[in-house]
Amino acid sequence: MELVNPTRIKKTIVKWKAKWITEETRITIIGCTSEPHNGSKKDFKKFFDRSIYFPYPDYTTSRQMWRSFIQHKGGTLEPDFPIHTLAHVSKGYSAGSIKKACDWVLTPHRVKTIVDRPLKLSEFIGPLSLCINTDEEEYDEFKNFTDFVSGDGVRRKQIEMTIKG
């Protein structure tokens, strides 16, 4: 039996939810996947009462995250540091990947040497490239999965039809 295959517990967890989880139990089951294409959309929709979609950060958000994560680790940015380039390069990377890259670069020793040797863009590129990236096709799969499970796709189409008349 595969220990990483969630279908091995599907039957059990569905029964458990039906028997033990009610409005009064105050239990929340959280499911998170980076591979929605490996599961059944219908089963996800049937099992979970609600869904929240956390999209990948856009350019503006990425820019702010880079600045925030760098400063949080004790780093300082020169006025001419190309933070906009980092935001463009990190398209398709999650907030966690951006934070991980900052953590790898901004070690305590590196933070101490920033005054003598300011941060460079190239220091972040290597660590970022070691993080998981999502290409456009996978990103569209995530959006389609979420639209189906949450019902957002249907609602969006209804709004578009209403607007068009």
DSSP file (Angstrom, degrees, kcal/mol; ACC not computed):
  #  RESIDUE AA STRUCTURE BP1 BP2  ACC     N-H-->O    O-->H-N    N-H-->O    O-->H-N    TCO  KAPPA ALPHA  PHI   PSI    X-CA   Y-CA   Z-CA
    1    1 A M              0   0    0      0, 0.0     2,-0.5     0, 0.0     3,-0.0   0.000 360.0 360.0 360.0 137.4    0.0    0.0    0.0
    2    2 A E    >   -     0   0    0      1,-0.1     3,-0.6     2,-0.0     6,-0.2  -0.667 360.0-159.0 -79.9 125.4    1.3    3.5   -0.9
    3    3 A L  T 3  S+     0   0    0     -2,-0.5    -1,-0.1     1,-0.2     5,-0.0   0.710  91.4  52.1 -77.4 -19.5    1.6    5.6    2.2
    4    4 A V  T 3  S+     0   0    0     -3,-0.0    -1,-0.2     4,-0.0    -2,-0.0   0.449  84.6 100.4 -94.6  -0.6    1.4    8.9    0.2
    5    5 A N    X   -     0   0    0     -3,-0.6     3,-1.6     1,-0.1     4,-0.2  -0.765  58.3-160.1 -89.2 112.6   -1.7    7.9   -1.6
    6    6 A P  G >  S+     0   0    0      0, 0.0     3,-1.5     0, 0.0     4,-0.4   0.704  83.0  75.2 -67.3 -17.8   -4.7    9.7    0.0
    7    7 A T  G >> S+     0   0    0      1,-0.3     4,-0.5     2,-0.2     3,-0.5   0.715  79.8  73.9 -67.3 -16.7   -7.2    7.3   -1.5
    8    8 A R  G <4 S+     0   0    0     -3,-1.6    -1,-0.3     1,-0.2     4,-0.2   0.759 107.2  32.4 -66.8 -23.1   -6.1    4.7    1.1
    9    9 A I  G <> S+     0   0    0     -3,-1.5     4,-2.9    -4,-0.2     5,-0.3   0.373  91.3 100.8-111.2   3.0   -8.0    6.6    3.8
   10   10 A K  H <> S+     0   0    0     -3,-0.5     4,-2.2    -4,-0.4     5,-0.2   0.930  83.9  44.5 -55.8 -53.6  -10.8    8.0    1.6
   11   11 A K  H  X S+     0   0    0     -4,-0.5     4,-2.0     1,-0.2    -1,-0.2   0.907 116.2  47.3 -60.3 -44.2  -13.4    5.4    2.7
   12   12 A T  H  > S+     0   0    0      1,-0.2     4,-2.6     2,-0.2    -1,-0.2   0.920 112.7  46.8 -65.8 -45.5  -12.5    5.7    6.4
   13   13 A I  H  X S+     0   0    0     -4,-2.9     4,-2.5     2,-0.2    -1,-0.2   0.850 110.2  53.1 -70.5 -32.8  -12.5    9.5    6.5
   14   14 A V  H  X S+     0   0    0     -4,-2.2     4,-2.2    -5,-0.3    -1,-0.2   0.929 112.9  44.4 -65.8 -44.4  -15.8    9.8    4.7
   15   15 A K  H  X S+     0   0    0     -4,-2.0     4,-2.2    -5,-0.2     5,-0.2   0.923 113.5  51.1 -63.5 -43.9  -17.4    7.5    7.2
   16   16 A W  H  X>S+     0   0    0     -4,-2.6     4,-2.8     1,-0.2     5,-0.5   0.904 110.6  48.6 -60.7 -43.6  -15.8    9.2   10.1
   17   17 A K  H  X5S+     0   0    0     -4,-2.5     4,-1.5     1,-0.2    -1,-0.2   0.923 111.8  48.8 -63.7 -44.7  -17.0   12.6    8.9
   18   18 A A  H  <5S+     0   0    0     -4,-2.2    -1,-0.2     1,-0.2    -2,-0.2   0.864 119.7  37.8 -64.0 -36.2  -20.5   11.4    8.4
   19   19 A K  H  <5S+     0   0    0     -4,-2.2    -2,-0.2    -5,-0.2    -1,-0.2   0.875 129.7  21.9 -84.7 -39.0  -20.7    9.8   11.8
   20   20 A W  H  <5S+     0   0    0     -4,-2.8     2,-0.7    -5,-0.2    -3,-0.2   0.695  99.6  80.4-110.8 -22.5  -18.7   12.2   14.1
   21   21 A I     << +     0   0    0     -4,-1.5     2,-0.2    -5,-0.5    -1,-0.1  -0.799  52.0 145.6 -99.7 117.0  -18.6   15.7   12.6
   22   22 A T    >>  -     0   0    0     -2,-0.7     4,-0.7    -3,-0.0     3,-0.5  -0.697  66.1 -85.9-130.0-176.7  -21.7   17.8   13.1
   23   23 A E  T 34 S+     0   0    0      1,-0.2     3,-0.3    -2,-0.2    -2,-0.0   0.815 127.5  51.3 -62.0 -29.7  -22.4   21.5   13.6
   24   24 A E  T 34 S+     0   0    0      1,-0.2    -1,-0.2     2,-0.1    -3,-0.1   0.704  94.1  69.3 -83.3 -21.1  -21.8   20.9   17.3
   25   25 A T  T <4 S-     0   0    0     -3,-0.5    -1,-0.2     2,-0.1    -2,-0.2   0.768  82.8-150.3 -73.6 -24.0  -18.5   19.2   17.2
   26   26 A R     <  +     0   0    0     -4,-0.7     2,-0.4    -3,-0.3    -3,-0.1   0.904  42.2 145.8  56.1  45.6  -16.6   22.3   16.0
   27   27 A I        -     0   0    0     -5,-0.4     2,-0.5     2,-0.0    -1,-0.2  -0.931  33.5-158.9-113.4 136.9  -14.0   20.3   14.1
   28   28 A T        -     0   0    0     -2,-0.4     2,-0.6    -3,-0.1    -7,-0.0  -0.965   3.0-156.8-117.4 129.6  -12.5   21.6   10.9
   29   29 A I        -     0   0    0     -2,-0.5     2,-0.5     2,-0.0    -2,-0.0  -0.923  12.4-161.9-104.1 124.6  -10.9   19.3    8.3
   30   30 A I        -     0   0    0     -2,-0.6     2,-0.4    18,-0.0    -2,-0.0  -0.924   5.1-169.3-111.4 127.3   -8.4   21.1    6.1
   31   31 A G        +     0   0    0     -2,-0.5     2,-0.4    13,-0.0    -2,-0.0  -0.938   6.0 179.6-113.8 137.2   -7.3   19.6    2.8
   32   32 A C        +     0   0    0     -2,-0.4     2,-0.4     4,-0.0    -2,-0.0  -0.999   2.8 177.0-138.7 133.7   -4.4   21.0    0.9
   33   33 A T        -     0   0    0     -2,-0.4    -2,-0.0     1,-0.1     0, 0.0  -0.994  30.3-173.0-140.1 145.4   -3.0   19.8   -2.4
   34   34 A S  S    S+     0   0    0     -2,-0.4     3,-0.1     1,-0.2    -1,-0.1   0.318  94.7  51.3-107.8   1.9   -0.4   20.8   -4.8
   35   35 A E    >   +     0   0    0      1,-0.1     3,-1.8   107,-0.0     4,-0.2  -0.492  58.1 157.3-135.2  65.0   -1.6   18.1   -7.2
   36   36 A P  G >  S+     0   0    0      0, 0.0     3,-1.5     0, 0.0    -1,-0.1   0.767  70.4  69.3 -63.6 -23.7   -5.4   18.5   -7.6
   37   37 A H  G 3  S+     0   0    0      1,-0.3     4,-0.1    -3,-0.1    -2,-0.0   0.680  91.0  61.9 -68.4 -16.0   -5.3   16.7  -10.9
   38   38 A N  G <  S+     0   0    0     -3,-1.8    -1,-0.3     2,-0.1     2,-0.2   0.537 102.2  60.5 -86.0  -6.3   -4.5   13.5   -9.1
   39   39 A G  S <  S-     0   0    0     -3,-1.5     2,-0.6    -4,-0.2     3,-0.1  -0.607  93.3 -93.9-114.6 176.0   -7.8   13.6   -7.2
   40   40 A S     >  -     0   0    0     -2,-0.2     4,-2.2     1,-0.2     5,-0.2  -0.810  22.4-155.0 -92.3 121.8  -11.4   13.5   -8.0
   41   41 A K  H  > S+     0   0    0     -2,-0.6     4,-2.5     1,-0.2     5,-0.2   0.898  96.3  52.7 -61.0 -40.6  -12.9   17.0   -8.3
   42   42 A K  H  > S+     0   0    0      1,-0.2     4,-2.4     2,-0.2    -1,-0.2   0.900 108.8  49.2 -64.3 -40.7  -16.4   15.6   -7.5
   43   43 A D  H  > S+     0   0    0      2,-0.2     4,-2.4     1,-0.2     5,-0.2   0.902 111.2  49.7 -65.7 -40.5  -15.1   13.9   -4.3
   44   44 A F  H  X S+     0   0    0     -4,-2.2     4,-2.4     2,-0.2    -2,-0.2   0.941 112.8  47.1 -60.8 -46.8  -13.4   17.1   -3.2
   45   45 A K  H  < S+     0   0    0     -4,-2.5    -2,-0.2     1,-0.2    -1,-0.2   0.889 115.0  46.0 -63.8 -39.9  -16.5   19.1   -3.8
   46   46 A K  H  < S+     0   0    0     -4,-2.4    -1,-0.2    -5,-0.2    -2,-0.2   0.869 116.1  44.7 -70.6 -37.5  -18.7   16.6   -2.0
   47   47 A F  H  < S+     0   0    0     -4,-2.4     2,-0.4    -5,-0.2    -2,-0.2   0.910 106.0  60.2 -77.8 -43.6  -16.4   16.1    1.0
   48   48 A F     <  -     0   0    0     -4,-2.4     3,-0.1    -5,-0.2    -1,-0.0  -0.727  61.4-158.8 -95.0 133.4  -15.5   19.7    1.8
   49   49 A D  S    S+     0   0    0     -2,-0.4     2,-0.3     1,-0.1    -1,-0.1   0.817  79.0  17.3 -76.1 -31.3  -18.2   22.2    2.7
   50   50 A R        -     0   0    0      2,-0.0     2,-0.4     0, 0.0    -1,-0.1  -0.926  64.6-158.3-137.3 160.0  -16.1   25.3    1.8
   51   51 A S        -     0   0    0     -2,-0.3     2,-0.4    99,-0.1    -6,-0.0  -0.999   1.5-161.5-141.5 146.4  -13.0   26.0   -0.1
   52   52 A I        -     0   0    0     -2,-0.4     2,-0.5     2,-0.0    -2,-0.0  -0.991  11.7-149.6-125.7 132.5  -10.5   28.9   -0.1
   53   53 A Y        -     0   0    0     -2,-0.4    -2,-0.0    93,-0.0    90,-0.0  -0.897   5.3-164.8-106.4 126.0   -8.2   29.5   -3.0
   54   54 A F        -     0   0    0     -2,-0.5    -2,-0.0     3,-0.0     0, 0.0  -0.878  18.3-156.8-108.3  98.6   -4.8   31.0   -2.3
   55   55 A P        -     0   0    0      0, 0.0     3,-0.1     0, 0.0    84,-0.0  -0.234  27.3 -92.7 -72.1 163.0   -3.5   32.3   -5.6
   56   56 A Y        -     0   0    0      1,-0.1    38,-0.1    38,-0.1     6,-0.1  -0.471  57.4 -90.6 -69.2 147.9    0.1   32.8   -6.4
   57   57 A P        -     0   0    0      0, 0.0    35,-0.4     0, 0.0    36,-0.1  -0.289  38.1-133.5 -64.9 144.1    1.2   36.4   -5.7
   58   58 A D     >  -     0   0    0     33,-0.1     4,-2.9    -3,-0.1     5,-0.2  -0.223  38.7 -84.3 -83.0-177.7    1.0   38.9   -8.5
   59   59 A Y  H  > S+     0   0    0      1,-0.2     4,-2.5     2,-0.2     5,-0.2   0.923 127.7  45.9 -56.4 -50.5    3.7   41.4   -9.3
   60   60 A T  H  > S+     0   0    0      1,-0.2     4,-2.0     2,-0.2    -1,-0.2   0.910 115.2  46.5 -62.9 -43.4    2.8   44.0   -6.7
   61   61 A T  H  > S+     0   0    0      2,-0.2     4,-2.8     1,-0.2    -1,-0.2   0.912 111.8  51.4 -65.8 -42.8    2.4   41.4   -4.0
   62   62 A S  H  X S+     0   0    0     -4,-2.9     4,-2.8     1,-0.2     5,-0.2   0.920 108.8  51.6 -59.8 -43.8    5.6   39.7   -4.8
   63   63 A R  H  X S+     0   0    0     -4,-2.5     4,-2.0    -5,-0.2    -1,-0.2   0.927 112.5  45.0 -58.5 -46.1    7.5   43.0   -4.7
   64   64 A Q  H  X S+     0   0    0     -4,-2.0     4,-2.8     2,-0.2    -1,-0.2   0.886 112.2  52.2 -67.2 -38.9    6.1   43.7   -1.3
   65   65 A M  H  X S+     0   0    0     -4,-2.8     4,-3.3     2,-0.2     5,-0.3   0.930 108.1  50.6 -64.3 -44.9    6.8   40.2    0.0
   66   66 A W  H  X S+     0   0    0     -4,-2.8     4,-2.4     1,-0.2     5,-0.2   0.953 114.0  44.8 -56.0 -50.3   10.4   40.3   -1.1
   67   67 A R  H  X S+     0   0    0     -4,-2.0     4,-2.3    -5,-0.2    -2,-0.2   0.933 116.5  45.8 -60.3 -46.9   10.9   43.6    0.7
   68   68 A S  H  X S+     0   0    0     -4,-2.8     4,-2.6     2,-0.2    -2,-0.2   0.924 113.9  46.7 -64.7 -46.8    9.1   42.5    3.8
   69   69 A F  H  X S+     0   0    0     -4,-3.3     4,-1.6     2,-0.2     6,-0.2   0.889 113.2  49.9 -65.0 -39.1   10.8   39.1    4.0
   70   70 A I  H  <>S+     0   0    0     -4,-2.4     5,-2.6    -5,-0.3     4,-0.2   0.940 114.3  44.0 -64.6 -46.6   14.3   40.7    3.5
   71   71 A Q  H ><5S+     0   0    0     -4,-2.3     3,-1.4    -5,-0.2    -2,-0.2   0.875 109.5  56.9 -66.9 -36.9   13.6   43.3    6.1
   72   72 A H  H 3<5S+     0   0    0     -4,-2.6    -1,-0.2     1,-0.3    -2,-0.2   0.845 105.1  51.8 -63.1 -33.4   12.2   40.8    8.6
   73   73 A K  T 3<5S-     0   0    0     -4,-1.6    -1,-0.3    -5,-0.2    -2,-0.2   0.465 128.2 -99.4 -81.6  -1.0   15.4   38.7    8.3
   74   74 A G  T < 5S+     0   0    0     -3,-1.4    -3,-0.2     1,-0.3     2,-0.1   0.517  77.8 139.3  97.2   6.1   17.4   41.9    9.2
   75   75 A G      < -     0   0    0     -5,-2.6     2,-0.4    -6,-0.2    -1,-0.3  -0.469  37.8-152.1 -82.4 155.5   18.4   42.7    5.6
   76   76 A T        -     0   0    0     -2,-0.1    43,-0.5    35,-0.1     2,-0.5  -0.971   7.6-141.2-126.3 145.1   18.5   46.2    4.2
   77   77 A L        -     0   0    0     -2,-0.4   -10,-0.0    41,-0.1    -6,-0.0  -0.879  14.2-127.5-109.2 134.6   18.1   47.2    0.6
   78   78 A E    >   -     0   0    0     -2,-0.5     3,-2.0    41,-0.2     0, 0.0  -0.419  31.9-110.5 -68.9 153.2   20.0   49.9   -1.2
   79   79 A P  T 3  S+     0   0    0      0, 0.0    -1,-0.1     0, 0.0    -2,-0.0   0.809 118.9  48.8 -57.6 -29.8   17.8   52.4   -3.0
   80   80 A D  T 3  S+     0   0    0      2,-0.1    -2,-0.0     3,-0.0    -3,-0.0   0.318  78.1 129.7 -95.1  10.2   18.9   51.1   -6.4
   81   81 A F    <   -     0   0    0     -3,-2.0     2,-2.3     1,-0.1     3,-0.3  -0.470  65.5-124.8 -65.2 130.6   18.3   47.4   -5.5
   82   82 A P    >>  +     0   0    0      0, 0.0     4,-1.4     0, 0.0     3,-0.7  -0.385  49.7 154.6 -80.4  67.4   16.2   45.9   -8.4
   83   83 A I  H 3> S+     0   0    0     -2,-2.3     4,-2.0     1,-0.2     5,-0.1   0.815  70.5  63.0 -62.8 -29.6   13.4   44.6   -6.3
   84   84 A H  H 3> S+     0   0    0     -3,-0.3     4,-1.9     1,-0.2    -1,-0.2   0.854 100.2  52.5 -63.4 -34.6   11.1   44.9   -9.4
   85   85 A T  H <> S+     0   0    0     -3,-0.7     4,-2.9     2,-0.2     5,-0.2   0.908 107.0  51.6 -68.4 -41.3   13.3   42.3  -11.1
   86   86 A L  H  X S+     0   0    0     -4,-1.4     4,-1.9     1,-0.2    -2,-0.2   0.904 108.3  52.8 -59.7 -40.3   13.0   39.9   -8.2
   87   87 A A  H  < S+     0   0    0     -4,-2.0    -1,-0.2     2,-0.2    -2,-0.2   0.897 112.7  43.9 -63.3 -40.2    9.2   40.3   -8.5
   88   88 A H  H >< S+     0   0    0     -4,-1.9     3,-1.4     1,-0.2    -2,-0.2   0.917 113.6  50.1 -69.5 -43.6    9.2   39.5  -12.2
   89   89 A V  H 3< S+     0   0    0     -4,-2.9    -2,-0.2     1,-0.3    -1,-0.2   0.810 105.6  58.3 -65.2 -30.1   11.6   36.5  -11.8
   90   90 A S  T >< S+     0   0    0     -4,-1.9     3,-2.1    -5,-0.2    -1,-0.3   0.260  71.7 135.3 -89.2  13.9    9.5   35.0   -9.0
   91   91 A K  T <  S+     0   0    0     -3,-1.4     3,-0.1     1,-0.3   -33,-0.1  -0.438  74.1  23.1 -61.1 130.0    6.4   34.7  -11.1
   92   92 A G  T 3  S+     0   0    0    -35,-0.4    42,-2.1     1,-0.4     2,-0.4   0.395  98.4 115.1  91.9  -2.7    4.9   31.3  -10.4
   93   93 A Y  B <   -A  133   0A   0     -3,-2.1    -1,-0.4    40,-0.2    40,-0.1  -0.797  63.9-124.5 -99.1 144.1    6.6   30.9   -7.1
   94   94 A S     >  -     0   0    0     38,-0.5     4,-1.9    -2,-0.4     5,-0.2  -0.282  26.5-105.6 -78.2 168.5    4.5   30.8   -3.9
   95   95 A A  H  > S+     0   0    0      1,-0.2     4,-2.5     2,-0.2     5,-0.2   0.877 122.5  56.6 -60.8 -37.6    5.0   33.1   -0.9
   96   96 A G  H  > S+     0   0    0      1,-0.2     4,-2.5     2,-0.2    -1,-0.2   0.875 105.3  50.3 -62.8 -38.0    6.6   30.2    0.9
   97   97 A S  H  > S+     0   0    0      2,-0.2     4,-2.2     1,-0.2    -1,-0.2   0.895 110.5  49.3 -67.3 -40.1    9.2   29.8   -1.8
   98   98 A I  H  X S+     0   0    0     -4,-1.9     4,-2.0     2,-0.2    -2,-0.2   0.920 112.8  47.4 -64.7 -43.4   10.0   33.5   -1.7
   99   99 A K  H  X S+     0   0    0     -4,-2.5     4,-2.6     1,-0.2    -2,-0.2   0.910 110.1  52.8 -63.8 -41.8   10.4   33.4    2.0
  100  100 A K  H  X S+     0   0    0     -4,-2.5     4,-2.4     1,-0.2    -1,-0.2   0.901 107.6  51.3 -61.7 -40.9   12.6   30.2    1.8
  101  101 A A  H  X S+     0   0    0     -4,-2.2     4,-2.0     1,-0.2    -1,-0.2   0.910 111.0  48.4 -62.8 -41.8   14.9   32.0   -0.7
  102  102 A C  H  X S+     0   0    0     -4,-2.0     4,-3.0     1,-0.2    -2,-0.2   0.907 110.5  51.5 -64.3 -41.2   15.2   34.9    1.7
  103  103 A D  H  < S+     0   0    0     -4,-2.6    -2,-0.2     1,-0.2    -1,-0.2   0.900 110.2  49.0 -61.9 -41.0   15.9   32.6    4.6
  104  104 A W  H  < S+     0   0    0     -4,-2.4     3,-0.3    -5,-0.2    -1,-0.2   0.884 118.3  39.2 -66.7 -38.5   18.7   30.8    2.6
  105  105 A V  H  < S+     0   0    0     -4,-2.0     2,-1.9     1,-0.2    -2,-0.2   0.933 108.0  61.2 -77.7 -46.3   20.4   34.1    1.6
  106  106 A L     <  +     0   0    0     -4,-3.0    -1,-0.2    -5,-0.2    -2,-0.1  -0.431  67.9 161.6 -89.9  66.6   20.0   36.1    4.8
  107  107 A T     >  -     0   0    0     -2,-1.9     4,-2.5    -3,-0.3     5,-0.2  -0.373  56.7-102.1 -72.4 161.2   21.9   34.0    7.2
  108  108 A P  H  > S+     0   0    0      0, 0.0     4,-1.7     0, 0.0     5,-0.1   0.894 125.2  50.4 -54.0 -39.8   23.1   35.7   10.4
  109  109 A H  H  > S+     0   0    0      1,-0.2     4,-1.2     2,-0.2    -3,-0.1   0.921 110.3  48.6 -64.4 -43.1   26.6   36.0    9.0
  110  110 A R  H  4 S+     0   0    0      1,-0.2     4,-0.4     2,-0.2     3,-0.3   0.886 108.2  54.4 -65.4 -38.1   25.3   37.5    5.7
  111  111 A V  H >< S+     0   0    0     -4,-2.5     3,-0.9     1,-0.2     4,-0.3   0.881 106.0  53.3 -62.7 -37.6   23.2   40.0    7.6
  112  112 A K  H 3< S+     0   0    0     -4,-1.7     3,-0.4    -5,-0.2     4,-0.2   0.806 110.4  47.4 -66.2 -28.7   26.2   41.2    9.6
  113  113 A T  T 3X S+     0   0    0     -4,-1.2     4,-2.8    -3,-0.3    -1,-0.2   0.410  81.7  97.1 -95.3   2.9   28.2   41.8    6.3
  114  114 A I  T <4 S+     0   0    0     -3,-0.9    -1,-0.2    -4,-0.4    -2,-0.1   0.860  79.4  57.2 -61.9 -35.8   25.4   43.8    4.5
  115  115 A V  T  4 S+     0   0    0     -3,-0.4    -1,-0.2    -4,-0.3    -2,-0.1   0.922 117.0  33.8 -61.9 -43.5   26.9   47.1    5.5
  116  116 A D  T  4 S+     0   0    0      1,-0.3    -2,-0.2    -4,-0.2    -1,-0.2   0.813 133.8  28.3 -80.6 -31.4   30.2   46.3    3.9
  117  117 A R  S  < S-     0   0    0     -4,-2.8    -1,-0.3    -7,-0.2    -2,-0.1  -0.810  84.8-147.0-135.2  91.6   28.8   44.2    1.0
  118  118 A P        -     0   0    0      0, 0.0   -41,-0.1     0, 0.0    -3,-0.1  -0.104  33.5 -86.8 -58.5 155.1   25.2   45.2    0.0
  119  119 A L        -     0   0    0    -43,-0.5     2,-0.3    -5,-0.1   -41,-0.2  -0.281  43.3-154.8 -62.1 146.0   22.8   42.6   -1.2
  120  120 A K    >   -     0   0    0     -3,-0.1     3,-1.1     1,-0.1     4,-0.5  -0.920  24.3-122.6-123.5 151.8   22.8   41.8   -4.9
  121  121 A L  T >> S+     0   0    0     -2,-0.3     3,-1.7     1,-0.2     4,-1.0   0.886 109.1  62.9 -55.9 -42.1   20.1   40.4   -7.1
  122  122 A S  H 3> S+     0   0    0      1,-0.3     4,-0.9     2,-0.2    -1,-0.2   0.743  90.9  66.8 -61.5 -24.2   22.2   37.4   -8.1
  123  123 A E  H <4 S+     0   0    0     -3,-1.1    -1,-0.3     1,-0.2    -2,-0.2   0.790 105.4  42.5 -66.7 -26.3   22.3   36.2   -4.4
  124  124 A F  H <> S+     0   0    0     -3,-1.7     4,-2.1    -4,-0.5    -1,-0.2   0.709  99.6  70.8 -93.0 -22.8   18.6   35.5   -4.5
  125  125 A I  H  X S+     0   0    0     -4,-1.0     4,-2.2     2,-0.2    -2,-0.1   0.927  97.6  48.5 -64.5 -47.6   18.4   33.8   -8.0
  126  126 A G  H  X S+     0   0    0     -4,-0.9     4,-0.8     2,-0.2    -1,-0.2   0.952 114.5  43.5 -59.9 -53.8   20.1   30.6   -7.1
  127  127 A P  H >4 S+     0   0    0      0, 0.0     3,-0.7     0, 0.0     4,-0.4   0.880 113.5  52.7 -60.7 -37.4   18.2   29.9   -3.9
  128  128 A L  H >< S+     0   0    0     -4,-2.1     3,-1.6     1,-0.2    -2,-0.2   0.894 103.0  58.0 -64.5 -38.0   14.9   30.8   -5.6
  129  129 A S  H 3< S+     0   0    0     -4,-2.2    -1,-0.2     1,-0.3    -3,-0.1   0.711  99.2  60.0 -66.7 -18.6   15.7   28.4   -8.5
  130  130 A L  T << S+     0   0    0     -4,-0.8    -1,-0.3    -3,-0.7    -2,-0.2   0.597  92.5  86.5 -82.0 -11.9   15.9   25.5   -5.9
  131  131 A C  S <  S-     0   0    0     -3,-1.6     2,-0.3    -4,-0.4   -34,-0.0  -0.473  94.4 -89.9 -87.1 160.4   12.3   26.2   -4.9
  132  132 A I        -     0   0    0     -2,-0.1   -38,-0.5     1,-0.0     2,-0.3  -0.519  43.6-164.0 -73.0 131.9    9.2   24.7   -6.6
  133  133 A N  B     -A   93   0A   0     -2,-0.3     2,-0.5   -40,-0.1   -40,-0.2  -0.885  10.8-142.2-116.1 147.9    7.9   26.8   -9.4
  134  134 A T        -     0   0    0    -42,-2.1     2,-0.1    -2,-0.3    -2,-0.0  -0.948  16.4-144.6-112.0 123.1    4.5   26.4  -11.1
  135  135 A D     >  -     0   0    0     -2,-0.5     4,-2.4     1,-0.1     5,-0.2  -0.308  32.0 -97.5 -80.6 171.8    4.2   27.0  -14.8
  136  136 A E  H  > S+     0   0    0      1,-0.2     4,-2.2     2,-0.2     5,-0.2   0.848 121.9  53.2 -57.8 -39.4    1.3   28.6  -16.5
  137  137 A E  H  > S+     0   0    0      2,-0.2     4,-1.8     1,-0.2    -1,-0.2   0.926 111.4  44.8 -65.3 -45.4   -0.3   25.3  -17.4
  138  138 A E  H  > S+     0   0    0      2,-0.2     4,-2.3     1,-0.2    -2,-0.2   0.890 111.1  54.7 -64.4 -39.4   -0.3   24.0  -13.9
  139  139 A Y  H  X S+     0   0    0     -4,-2.4     4,-2.3     1,-0.2    -2,-0.2   0.911 107.0  50.0 -61.7 -42.8   -1.5   27.3  -12.6
  140  140 A D  H  X S+     0   0    0     -4,-2.2     4,-2.7     1,-0.2    -1,-0.2   0.879 108.2  54.1 -62.7 -37.8   -4.5   27.1  -14.9
  141  141 A E  H  X S+     0   0    0     -4,-1.8     4,-2.5     2,-0.2    -2,-0.2   0.915 108.1  49.5 -60.9 -43.6   -5.2   23.6  -13.6
  142  142 A F  H  X S+     0   0    0     -4,-2.3     4,-2.6     2,-0.2    -2,-0.2   0.929 112.2  47.6 -60.0 -46.4   -5.2   24.9  -10.1
  143  143 A K  H  X S+     0   0    0     -4,-2.3     4,-2.8     2,-0.2    -2,-0.2   0.911 112.5  48.4 -63.7 -42.8   -7.6   27.7  -11.0
  144  144 A N  H  X S+     0   0    0     -4,-2.7     4,-2.0     2,-0.2    -1,-0.2   0.907 111.8  50.3 -63.9 -41.4   -9.9   25.3  -12.9
  145  145 A F  H  X S+     0   0    0     -4,-2.5     4,-2.7     2,-0.2     5,-0.2   0.937 113.6  44.9 -59.8 -48.4   -9.9   22.9  -10.0
  146  146 A T  H  X S+     0   0    0     -4,-2.6     4,-2.8     1,-0.2     6,-0.5   0.899 110.1  54.5 -65.8 -41.5  -10.8   25.6   -7.5
  147  147 A D  H  X S+     0   0    0     -4,-2.8     6,-1.3    -5,-0.2     4,-1.1   0.895 113.7  42.9 -58.6 -40.1  -13.4   27.1   -9.8
  148  148 A F  H  < S+     0   0    0     -4,-2.0    -2,-0.2    -5,-0.2    -1,-0.2   0.956 117.6  43.2 -70.8 -51.0  -15.1   23.6   -9.9
  149  149 A V  H  < S+     0   0    0     -4,-2.7    -2,-0.2     1,-0.2    -3,-0.2   0.894 122.6  37.3 -65.6 -41.5  -14.8   22.7   -6.3
  150  150 A S  H  < S-     0   0    0     -4,-2.8    -1,-0.2    -5,-0.2    -2,-0.2   0.685 103.4-124.7 -85.1 -18.0  -15.8   26.2   -4.9
  151  151 A G  S  X S+     0   0    0     -4,-1.1     4,-2.1    -5,-0.4     5,-0.2   0.510  73.1 127.9  84.0   5.0  -18.4   26.9   -7.6
  152  152 A D  H  >  +     0   0    0     -6,-0.5     4,-2.9     1,-0.2     5,-0.2   0.853  65.6  58.7 -63.0 -35.4  -16.7   30.1   -8.5
  153  153 A G  H  > S+     0   0    0     -6,-1.3     4,-2.0     2,-0.2    -1,-0.2   0.917 108.2  44.7 -61.3 -43.7  -16.6   29.2  -12.2
  154  154 A V  H  > S+     0   0    0     -7,-0.5     4,-2.3     2,-0.2    -2,-0.2   0.928 114.7  48.6 -66.1 -45.9  -20.4   28.9  -12.3
  155  155 A R  H  X S+     0   0    0     -4,-2.1     4,-2.3     1,-0.2    -2,-0.2   0.898 110.2  52.0 -61.6 -40.4  -20.9   32.1  -10.4
  156  156 A R  H  X S+     0   0    0     -4,-2.9     4,-2.5     1,-0.2    -1,-0.2   0.913 110.0  48.6 -62.7 -42.6  -18.4   34.0  -12.6
  157  157 A K  H  X S+     0   0    0     -4,-2.0     4,-2.4     2,-0.2    -1,-0.2   0.886 110.1  52.0 -65.1 -38.3  -20.3   32.8  -15.7
  158  158 A Q  H  X S+     0   0    0     -4,-2.3     4,-2.2     2,-0.2    -2,-0.2   0.905 110.7  47.7 -63.8 -41.5  -23.6   33.9  -14.2
  159  159 A I  H  X S+     0   0    0     -4,-2.3     4,-2.5     2,-0.2    -2,-0.2   0.921 111.7  50.1 -64.9 -43.8  -22.2   37.4  -13.4
  160  160 A E  H  X S+     0   0    0     -4,-2.5     4,-2.3     1,-0.2    -2,-0.2   0.903 111.2  48.9 -61.5 -41.6  -20.8   37.7  -16.9
  161  161 A M  H  X S+     0   0    0     -4,-2.4     4,-1.5     2,-0.2    -1,-0.2   0.887 111.2  50.1 -65.7 -38.8  -24.1   36.7  -18.5
  162  162 A T  H  < S+     0   0    0     -4,-2.2    -2,-0.2     2,-0.2    -1,-0.2   0.913 111.3  48.4 -65.1 -42.4  -25.9   39.2  -16.3
  163  163 A I  H  < S+     0   0    0     -4,-2.5    -2,-0.2     1,-0.2    -1,-0.2   0.906 112.5  48.0 -64.6 -41.7  -23.5   42.0  -17.3
  164  164 A K  H  <        0   0    0     -4,-2.3    -1,-0.2    -5,-0.2    -2,-0.2   0.751 360.0 360.0 -72.1 -22.8  -23.9   41.1  -21.0
  165  165 A G     <        0   0    0     -4,-1.5    -3,-0.2    -5,-0.2    -4,-0.1   0.429 360.0 360.0  96.0 360.0  -27.7   41.0  -20.7
